Amino acid sequence: MENRVQIIEHHGKQILLIDFSHCDPQQLLRIVEEVREEISEHPFNSVLTLADFTGAEIDKTVATRIKEVLALDRPYVQRSAWVGTDSLPKVFYENFKNFSRRDFPTFASREEAMDWLVGD
C-alpha cells in the first residue's frame, strides 16, 4: 500500500499519481482519504492528477466517497486524467462526472495520460 499517492515528474511538470490499481474497497477508502489530504495542501487550480483504476474493486461505499472527494478537490485540480477504467462501472463514472462537475478523460496507458496532462 505504500506510494499509492505520490508526485511524479513528466516532461518537467509534476503530476499527482493516484494508484488505485488492484485494490479492494478498504484499500481504496484509505487511498481516497490520502488523496483528499494531499490535494488540499496545494494552491487552487494547480494540481495535475492521474488516477489508475486498473483492476480496482469499487463498491457503492467507495464510489460515494470518491464522488465526495472529487467535488471537494475541484478547486485545487487543474486537469485530471484516468486510466484503467474498464473495471469501473459506467454508472459510477457518469456519477463522478455529474456530481463533481468535472471531466475525467480516459486513456489507454499512463504514458498517454501524462502526455495529455502536461500538454498545452
Buried (B, 14 or more C-beta within 10 A) or exposed (E): EEEBBEEBEBEEEBBBBBBBBBBEBEBBBEBBEBBBEBBEEBEEEEBBBBBBBBEBBBBEEBBEBBBBBBBEBBEBBEBBBBBBBEBBEEEBBEBBBEBBEBEBEBBEEBEBBBBBBBEE
